[in-house]
Amino acid sequence: MESKIPKYCTGEIKPYQKGENIFELFRKVAERVPNQIAVIAEDTEYTYAQVFEMAENAAAYFHSKGVQAGDRIALTGYRTVYTIAAIYGLIKLGAAYIPLENDYPTKRVTYILQDSGTDKLIVTSQDFEQEFDGVKEIPFYKGIDSSCPPLPDSIQTIENPCCYIIYTSGTTGAPKGTPICSNDLLNLTFWYADEVELHTNSCVLLLNAFGFDASVKNIFATLLTGCTLLLGSQNLFDIARILKIMQAFQPTVVNCVPRLFHAILEADREHGYHAISSLQYAVLGGERLDKSMIDVLYQDKPNSKLKVLNVYGPTECTSVSTSMKYSLRELSECETVRIGRPIFNKRVYIMDSNENLLPVGEMGELVISGVGIAQHYLHKKANEVFLPDPYYPEDLMYRSGDLGYYDETGNIVFCGRKDKQIKINGHRIELEEIIQTGLKCSGSVWFDVVLCAGERLVGFVKGTEDRSDEIRTAMKEWCMDYMVPAEVISIPEIPLTAHGKTDYEALKEIAETHRKSKKTTVTGGTQAILMEIWEQLLGQNHFGTDEKFFDVGGNSLQLFKMKMLIQEKTGKDVEIVQLLQAATIEAMANLIDHSSRQNKEDKERIRGAVRPDTGVARNKLKERMELLKKRRSGTAQEQAFEFEKKCGD
């Protein structure tokens, strides 16, 4: 059967560390380069010796709290070295971590805790204030006494243990847990380190949330290779802060969603792309790659050596299944952006509904097999998307629901979805989950239909009563903000096509008409300036002065640009957090009109000056950059020691 598979469907067959203990691999690296910088978090550097000791202590501490091999343990997603040490401590014990982002609604967290069966939650910041019935919180952050007896010489181990469980959107009205095991993770780690050429002088900037599976390859590939993991700011969309971090620590690799990288490029362009000058690779995934801003970068910097890695892969297949490497010139000149070929030890088929392979150029469903496929969803052994591979009966394959085709070069072109799953700002959303959540969680119908109109979710309810506030308030108790429709429209009947099916085009027209009806006319003053700025950012002017920016299609990445435009047009310097709190044109205008702060040092801060209280003194920045360049030119261990000794924490 294997001979029937075209060669382009199969990634390179490569031996990897199958069966190896991840923590022992980390130990070997820590012993080889103890003085190398392992993690940079909150502007503080931690050597491999320090992080390894923290992870060892974490394992002993968690073990003393009852954590054992095979346990599933929830973990808060604060971007600190304690979170990294906690992850490796759990790995040492053979337990799986379940990342919980700090903005998850309480009821969503409660569901995940109950569904996963965990009774323990590791808290890696003192800012965490929630409590959950039946769940023991284990604090693990600076100032907490985690001293305890060392681990016994022999602790229970499991062959190929589950390492992490990430919850994704589900059609049943509740998120689904996807467990990923050690061998799958090791294959991903080995491929990633090879693909972006990680070595002891590399520095990887992580700009993904821990609850997003894209974070995994960065957390493990870095510390199993001996390079540096640079954690971004707690606010992943604070562009000014990201540029400061890049300026200070000179990363060689960055991983994020495309639109975040575009925002970084747009902001850094004003300063000659100084912050990104050290980058060798930009690893972009989670949504379709729009290359417009990268085209601008190529025009501005045609000699740049930066490479772009366009990656694709569902959570169920250990994050990455295909990749395509581009130079800036190649990406700028290509008409169709491809997602490439299968990574090491994976296979990607293009199939029809009867599991027949389709020829080059014919669109079908992307079906993924080989190393890295989850065996099932948590508590759901049988599922129509995990099926035996007809060509490799010992393997499972995953029906992704994504559409694409192989082109004549043997690379995959992504064409969208076959169902109602969508992505907004990199977040995977099942529209059916939004509908089912109302029935499952509140016992009432929230929506009859939910659709995506541009970058906005719009929900439709049969009836004449305006239920917008009621439904949106109820949703926010259960759903992430990005799952809450920006608009809730009540209509007497859901329009149907001639065949009796929901007429989505008619609904989109209704949504557009509804949006236009909300436009407010402003004659002058600060509100008029803000109206102009919003129109520029959103590409439309159908909104009222009392509507929230996010409800009319705005996103977090645009807030930085809004801040800069406000400063340019009014001379007032407002913080992004203030814009978030104000939210509407009316409130923002009031904020600006009553602000006494004038335009001060924003340009200087964007160019990379580090706050004086961060521990990275400004007068050391030049020395640090010279040491970084030096560190990347000789033997890793000697330079790592010199760097650590001279720069300190």
C-alpha positions in Angstrom: 0.0 0.0 0.0 2.9 2.4 0.8 4.0 2.4 -2.9 0.7 4.0 -3.9 1.5 7.2 -1.9 3.2 9.9 -4.0 6.6 10.9 -2.6 5.5 14.5 -2.0 2.9 13.3 0.5 5.6 12.1 2.8 8.0 14.2 4.9 11.7 13.3 5.2 12.1 10.2 7.3 14.5 11.2 10.1 15.6 9.4 13.2 14.8 11.4 16.3 15.1 10.9 20.1 12.1 8.5 20.3 11.8 7.0 23.7 14.2 9.4 25.3 13.3 11.1 28.6 12.8 14.8 27.9 14.0 15.9 31.3 17.2 13.9 31.0 17.8 15.6 27.6 17.4 18.9 29.4 19.8 17.8 32.1 22.5 16.9 29.6 22.2 20.4 28.0 22.4 22.1 31.4 25.5 20.1 32.2 27.1 21.0 28.9 26.5 24.7 28.9 25.6 25.6 32.6 26.5 29.3 32.2 24.7 29.9 28.9 21.6 32.0 29.2 18.6 29.7 29.1 15.6 32.0 29.7 15.1 35.7 29.7 11.9 36.7 31.4 10.8 40.1 32.6 14.2 41.5 31.6 16.1 39.1 33.8 18.4 36.5 32.5 18.6 32.9 34.0 21.4 30.5 33.1 20.9 26.8 32.3 22.3 25.9 35.7 19.7 28.2 37.4 16.7 27.0 35.4 17.6 23.4 35.8 17.9 23.8 39.5 14.5 25.6 39.6 13.0 22.7 37.6 14.5 20.1 39.9 13.1 22.0 42.9 9.8 22.4 41.2 9.5 18.6 40.6 10.3 17.9 44.3 7.9 20.6 45.5 5.1 19.3 43.3 5.8 15.7 44.3 5.5 16.7 47.9 2.0 18.2 47.1 0.9 14.8 45.7 1.7 15.2 41.9 2.6 11.8 40.4 3.3 10.2 37.0 0.2 10.2 34.8 -1.5 13.1 36.6 -3.0 16.0 34.7 -2.1 19.3 36.3 -3.5 22.7 35.4 -1.0 25.6 35.1 -1.5 29.4 34.9 0.0 31.0 31.8 2.0 33.8 33.2 5.1 34.6 31.2 7.7 34.0 33.9 10.6 31.8 34.4 8.6 30.0 37.1 6.1 28.9 34.5 8.9 27.4 32.4 10.5 25.7 35.5 7.0 24.4 36.5 6.5 22.8 33.0 9.9 21.0 33.1 9.2 20.0 36.7 6.0 18.3 35.7 7.8 16.7 32.7 10.3 15.2 35.2 7.5 13.7 37.2 5.8 12.3 34.1 2.7 14.5 34.6 1.0 16.5 31.9 0.4 20.3 32.1 -2.8 21.9 31.0 -2.2 25.6 30.3 -4.8 28.1 31.4 -4.5 31.6 30.0 -5.1 34.4 32.5 -8.0 35.9 30.5 -10.1 32.7 30.4 -13.6 33.2 31.7 -14.1 31.6 35.1 -16.8 29.2 33.9 -14.5 28.1 31.0 -11.7 27.4 33.5 -14.1 25.5 35.7 -15.2 23.3 32.8 -11.6 22.5 31.8 -10.7 21.6 35.4 -13.7 19.3 35.7 -13.3 17.8 32.2 -9.6 17.1 32.7 -10.2 15.5 36.0 -7.4 17.5 37.7 -7.6 18.4 41.3 -4.5 20.6 41.3 -3.7 24.0 39.8 -0.1 25.4 39.8 -0.2 29.2 40.1 2.9 31.0 38.8 2.0 34.5 39.8 0.7 36.2 43.0 -1.7 38.2 40.7 -3.9 35.1 40.3 -7.0 35.6 42.5 -9.5 32.9 41.4 -10.4 29.8 43.5 -12.2 26.7 42.3 -14.1 24.1 44.4 -12.3 20.8 44.7 -9.1 22.1 43.2 -5.9 22.6 45.3 -3.9 25.6 44.3 -0.1 25.1 44.5 1.7 28.5 44.5 5.0 28.6 42.7 6.5 32.1 42.2 9.0 34.4 43.6 8.8 34.7 47.4 7.0 31.4 47.9 8.9 28.9 50.1 9.0 25.8 47.9 11.8 24.1 49.8 11.2 20.4 50.5 13.1 17.1 50.6 14.7 16.0 47.3 12.9 13.5 45.2 13.5 9.8 45.9 16.2 8.2 43.7 13.6 6.2 41.9 10.1 7.6 41.1 7.4 6.1 39.1 7.8 6.6 35.3 5.6 6.0 32.3 6.7 5.0 28.8 5.9 7.8 26.3 3.9 9.9 28.9 1.4 12.5 28.0 3.3 15.9 28.2 0.5 18.5 27.8 -3.2 18.8 27.1 -4.5 21.8 25.1 -8.2 22.6 24.9 -9.5 23.7 21.5 -12.9 24.9 20.2 -15.5 22.1 19.9 -18.8 21.7 17.9 -20.6 20.2 21.0 -20.7 23.5 22.9 -17.6 22.7 25.0 -13.9 22.8 24.3 -12.1 19.5 23.6 -8.8 18.4 25.3 -6.1 17.2 23.0 -3.4 15.1 24.8 0.1 15.0 23.2 2.7 12.5 24.2 6.5 12.6 24.6 7.5 11.0 21.3 5.2 13.3 19.4 6.7 16.3 21.1 10.3 15.1 20.5 9.7 14.8 16.8 8.4 18.3 16.6 11.3 19.6 18.7 13.9 17.9 16.6 12.3 19.2 13.3 12.0 22.7 14.6 15.6 22.9 15.9 16.8 21.7 12.5 14.5 23.8 10.4 15.4 27.2 12.0 19.0 26.1 12.6 19.0 26.4 16.4 22.3 26.2 18.2 23.8 27.5 21.4 24.0 31.1 20.1 20.4 31.3 19.0 17.8 33.4 20.8 14.1 32.6 20.2 11.5 35.2 21.0 8.2 33.6 22.1 5.2 35.7 21.2 2.5 33.0 21.6 0.3 32.5 24.6 1.0 29.3 26.6 -2.5 28.1 25.9 -1.8 28.3 22.2 0.0 25.1 20.9 2.5 27.2 18.9 4.2 27.9 22.2 5.2 24.3 22.7 7.9 24.0 20.1 9.6 27.1 21.4 9.5 26.0 25.1 11.2 22.6 24.3 13.3 23.1 21.2 15.2 26.0 22.8 16.1 24.3 26.1 16.9 20.9 24.5 19.2 22.6 22.1 21.1 24.9 24.4 20.0 28.2 23.1 18.0 31.1 24.8 14.3 31.3 25.2 13.2 35.0 25.3 9.7 35.4 26.8 7.7 38.4 25.4 5.7 40.8 27.5 2.7 39.8 29.5 0.6 41.8 27.0 1.4 40.0 23.8 0.0 42.9 21.7 2.1 45.7 23.3 4.1 46.5 20.2 6.2 49.2 21.9 7.2 46.8 24.6 8.0 44.0 22.1 10.3 46.4 20.1 12.1 47.3 23.4 12.6 43.6 24.2 13.9 42.9 20.7 16.2 45.9 20.8 17.6 44.9 24.1 18.1 41.1 23.6 18.6 40.7 19.8 16.6 37.5 19.1 17.5 35.4 16.0 14.1 33.7 15.7 10.6 35.0 16.4 7.4 32.9 16.4 4.0 34.6 16.3 0.8 35.0 14.2 1.3 36.8 10.9 -0.6 39.9 11.8 1.4 40.4 14.9 4.6 40.2 12.9 3.1 42.7 10.4 2.4 45.1 13.3 6.0 44.8 14.5 7.3 45.5 11.0 5.0 48.5 10.5 6.1 50.0 13.8 9.8 49.2 13.3 9.9 50.6 9.8 9.8 54.1 11.1 13.1 53.4 12.8 14.9 51.6 10.0 13.9 48.1 11.1 16.5 48.4 13.9 14.6 46.1 16.3 14.3 43.2 13.9 17.9 43.5 12.6 19.1 40.5 14.4 16.3 38.2 13.1 17.3 35.2 11.0 13.9 33.5 11.0 10.3 34.7 11.4 8.1 31.6 12.0 4.5 32.5 11.2 1.4 30.4 11.6 -2.1 30.2 13.1 -3.7 32.0 10.3 -3.3 32.7 6.6 -0.1 34.6 5.7 -0.8 37.9 4.2 2.5 39.0 2.7 1.8 42.6 2.1 3.9 44.0 4.9 6.7 41.5 4.1 6.6 42.8 0.5 7.2 46.3 1.9 10.1 45.0 4.0 11.7 43.4 0.9 11.4 46.7 -1.0 13.0 48.6 1.9 15.6 45.9 2.7 16.2 43.8 -0.5 19.5 42.5 0.9 18.0 41.2 4.1 18.9 37.6 4.9 15.7 37.1 7.0 13.8 33.9 6.1 10.1 33.4 6.7 8.8 30.0 7.7 5.1 29.6 6.9 3.8 26.8 9.1 0.5 24.9 9.3 -0.8 22.3 11.6 -3.8 21.5 13.9 -3.4 21.1 17.6 -4.4 17.4 17.2 -1.2 16.8 15.1 1.3 18.4 17.6 1.2 21.9 16.3 3.1 21.8 13.0 2.5 19.4 10.1 3.7 21.3 7.1 6.1 24.1 6.5 7.4 26.3 3.7 10.6 28.3 3.9 10.9 31.5 2.0 13.5 34.2 1.5 12.0 37.7 1.4 12.6 37.8 -2.4 10.9 34.4 -2.9 7.9 35.4 -0.8 7.6 38.8 -2.5 7.7 37.3 -6.0 5.3 34.4 -5.4 1.7 34.8 -6.5 0.3 32.1 -4.2 1.6 31.6 -0.6 2.0 27.9 0.1 2.1 26.0 3.4 4.7 23.6 2.0 5.4 20.0 2.6 5.1 17.6 5.5 7.7 17.9 8.2 9.9 15.1 9.4 8.2 11.7 9.8 4.7 13.0 8.8 2.4 12.4 5.9 -0.2 14.7 4.5 -2.8 13.4 2.1 -5.3 15.3 0.0 -8.4 13.1 0.1 -12.0 13.1 -1.0 -14.8 12.1 1.3 -14.2 8.4 0.5 -10.6 8.5 1.5 -9.3 8.4 -2.0 -6.0 10.2 -2.8 -6.6 13.2 -5.2 -4.1 14.1 -7.9 -2.0 17.2 -8.1 -4.1 20.3 -8.6 -7.3 18.8 -7.3 -8.7 20.3 -4.1 -9.7 18.0 -1.2 -9.4 17.6 2.6 -6.0 17.7 4.3 -5.6 14.4 6.1 -2.5 14.1 8.4 -0.7 10.9 9.5 2.6 9.7 10.9 4.4 10.8 14.1 2.6 13.4 16.1 -1.1 12.5 15.7 -3.1 12.5 19.0 -4.8 9.2 19.6 -8.1 10.8 20.6 -9.6 13.7 22.4 -9.6 13.4 26.2 -12.5 11.1 27.3 -13.5 10.6 23.7 -11.9 7.4 22.5 -14.0 7.1 19.3 -14.2 10.0 17.0 -14.9 10.4 13.3 -11.8 12.6 12.8 -9.2 10.0 14.1 -9.3 7.1 11.7 -6.9 4.2 10.7 -4.5 5.2 8.0 -5.4 2.9 5.0 -1.8 3.0 3.8 -0.2 2.5 7.2 -2.7 0.5 9.2 -0.6 0.8 12.4 -1.1 4.6 12.4 -4.0 6.8 12.9 -4.7 9.7 10.6 -6.5 12.9 11.4 -9.2 14.5 9.1 -8.4 18.2 9.6 -11.5 19.7 7.9 -9.1 22.0 6.0 -9.1 22.2 2.2 -6.1 22.4 -0.1 -4.3 20.8 -3.0 -0.8 19.9 -4.0 0.6 22.1 -6.8 3.0 21.0 -9.5 6.0 21.7 -7.2 4.8 19.2 -4.6 3.8 21.9 -2.1 0.4 22.4 -0.5 -1.9 25.4 -1.2 -4.3 26.1 1.6 -7.9 26.8 0.5 -9.9 27.3 3.7 -12.4 25.1 5.6 -15.0 22.5 4.5 -17.2 23.3 7.5 -18.1 26.3 9.7 -14.8 26.5 11.6 -13.1 29.8 11.2 -10.0 31.6 12.5 -10.0 35.1 13.9 -6.6 36.6 15.0 -5.2 33.1 15.0 -7.9 31.7 17.3 -9.7 28.6 16.1 -13.5 29.0 16.5 -16.2 26.5 15.8 -19.3 28.5 15.0 -21.4 25.6 16.1 -19.8 25.7 19.6 -21.1 29.3 20.0 -24.6 28.1 19.2 -24.4 24.9 21.3 -22.9 26.7 24.4 -26.1 28.5 25.0 -28.1 25.3 25.1 -25.6 23.4 27.1 -24.6 26.1 29.7 -27.7 28.2 30.1 -30.5 26.0 28.8 -31.7 28.7 26.4 -31.1 29.5 22.7 -28.6 32.2 22.3 -28.4 32.2 18.5 -30.1 30.5 15.6 -27.2 31.3 13.2 -23.7 32.7 13.7 -21.5 33.8 10.8 -18.3 35.7 10.2 -18.7 39.0 8.4 -15.2 40.2 7.5 -13.3 40.1 10.8 -16.5 40.3 13.0 -18.7 37.6 14.4 -22.4 38.3 14.0 -25.2 36.3 15.7 -28.8 36.2 14.6 -31.8 35.4 16.8 -35.3 34.8 15.6 -37.7 37.3 17.2 -38.4 41.0 17.5 -37.0 41.7 21.0 -33.5 43.1 21.2 -31.5 40.6 23.3 -28.1 41.8 22.5 -27.0 42.9 26.0 -28.6 39.9 27.6 -26.9 37.4 25.3 -23.5 39.0 25.2 -23.3 39.4 29.0 -24.2 35.7 29.4 -21.7 34.6 26.8 -18.8 36.4 28.5 -19.3 34.1 31.6 -18.5 31.0 29.4 -16.7 32.1 26.3 -13.4 33.8 25.4 -13.9 37.4 24.2 -13.0 36.4 20.7 -15.9 34.0 20.6 -18.5 36.7 21.6 -20.3 38.1 18.5 -19.7 41.8 18.0 -23.3 42.2 17.0 -26.5 40.3 18.0 -29.3 40.9 15.5 -32.9 40.0 16.1 -34.9 39.1 12.9 -38.5 37.8 12.5 -37.4 34.8 10.4 -34.1 33.3 9.3 -33.9 33.7 5.4 -33.7 30.5 3.4 -32.5 29.7 -0.1 -34.7 28.1 -2.8 -33.5 24.8 -1.5 -34.7 25.5 2.0 -31.2 26.0 3.5 -30.0 29.0 5.5 -29.3 31.9 3.1 -25.9 33.1 4.5 -25.5 35.8 1.8 -28.8 37.3 2.7 -27.7 37.3 6.4 -24.5 39.0 5.5 -26.4 41.7 3.7 -28.7 42.2 6.8 -25.5 42.4 8.9 -24.1 45.1 6.6 -27.3 47.1 6.6 -27.5 46.8 10.4 -23.9 48.0 10.7 -24.5 51.1 8.5 -27.5 52.1 10.5 -25.3 52.7 13.5 -23.1 55.4 12.0 -23.0 58.6 14.0 -22.3 62.0 12.5 -19.7 64.0 14.4 -19.1 67.7 13.4 -15.8 68.4 15.1 -13.5 68.3 18.1 -11.7 65.2 19.5 -14.5 62.9 18.6 -14.1 63.8 14.9 -10.4 63.1 15.1 -11.0 59.7 16.7 -13.7 58.9 14.1 -11.2 59.6 11.4 -8.6 57.4 13.2 -11.1 54.5 13.6 -12.1 54.8 10.0 -8.4 54.5 8.9 -7.8 51.5 11.2 -11.0 49.6 10.4 -11.4 50.4 6.8 -15.1 51.4 7.3 -17.1 54.1 8.9 -20.3 52.4 10.0 -20.1 52.7 13.8 -21.4 54.9 16.5 -19.5 56.9 19.1 -20.9 54.7 21.9 -19.8 51.4 20.3 -16.7 49.6 21.5 -13.7 49.3 19.3 -13.5 45.5 19.5 -17.3 45.2 18.7 -16.9 47.0 15.4 -14.0 44.8 14.1 -11.0 46.2 15.9 -8.3 44.1 17.4 -5.5 44.4 20.0 -2.8 44.9 17.4 -4.5 48.1 16.1 -4.4 49.7 19.5 -0.7 50.5 19.2 -1.2 52.2 15.9 -4.2 54.1 17.4 -2.0 55.3 20.2 0.5 56.6 17.7 -2.1 58.3 15.5 -3.7 59.9 18.6 -0.3 61.3 19.6 0.3 62.5 16.1 -3.0 64.3 15.6 -3.7 65.6 19.2 -0.2 65.8 20.8 -1.6 63.7 23.7 0.2 60.5 24.9 -2.3 57.9 26.1 -1.4 54.4 27.2 -2.8 51.3 25.5 -4.3 50.1 28.7 -6.3 53.4 28.9 -7.6 52.9 25.4 -8.7 49.4 26.3 -10.5 50.7 29.3 -12.2 53.6 27.5 -13.2 51.4 24.5 -15.6 53.9 22.8 -15.1 57.1 20.8 -17.0 59.0 23.5 -14.9 57.7 26.4 -11.6 58.0 24.5 -12.4 61.7 23.6 -13.2 62.4 27.2 -9.9 60.7 28.2 -7.9 62.8 25.7 -9.6 66.1 26.5 -8.9 65.7 30.2 -5.3 64.4 29.7 -2.6 66.8 30.8 0.3 64.7 29.6 1.9 65.9 26.4 3.9 64.0 23.8 7.1 63.0 25.6 9.5 60.2 25.0 7.5 57.6 23.0 9.8 57.6 20.0 12.8 57.0 22.3 11.0 54.2 24.1 10.1 52.5 20.9 13.7 52.6 19.7 14.5 50.3 22.6 15.2 52.2 25.7 14.5 49.9 28.7 12.6 51.1 31.7 14.9 52.0 34.6 13.2 49.6 37.0 13.6 46.5 34.8 17.1 45.6 35.9 18.6 46.2 32.5 20.3 49.5 32.8 20.3 51.7 29.8 24.0 52.4 29.9 24.7 48.7 29.6 22.7 48.2 26.4 25.6 49.0 24.0 27.9 46.6 26.0 25.2 43.9 25.9 24.8 44.1 22.1 28.5 43.9 21.6 28.6 40.8 23.9 25.8 39.2 22.0 27.6 39.7 18.7 30.7 38.3 20.3 28.9 35.4 21.8 27.6 34.4 18.4 31.1 34.1 16.9 33.1 31.7 19.0 32.8 28.7 21.2 29.5 28.7 22.9 30.4 27.7 26.4 33.2 30.2 26.9 31.2 33.1 25.5 28.1 32.2 27.4 30.1 32.3 30.6 31.7 35.6 29.6 28.3 37.1 28.8 26.7 35.9 32.0 29.6 37.1 34.1 29.7 40.6 32.5 25.9 41.3 32.1 24.7 39.5 35.3 21.0 39.3 36.1 
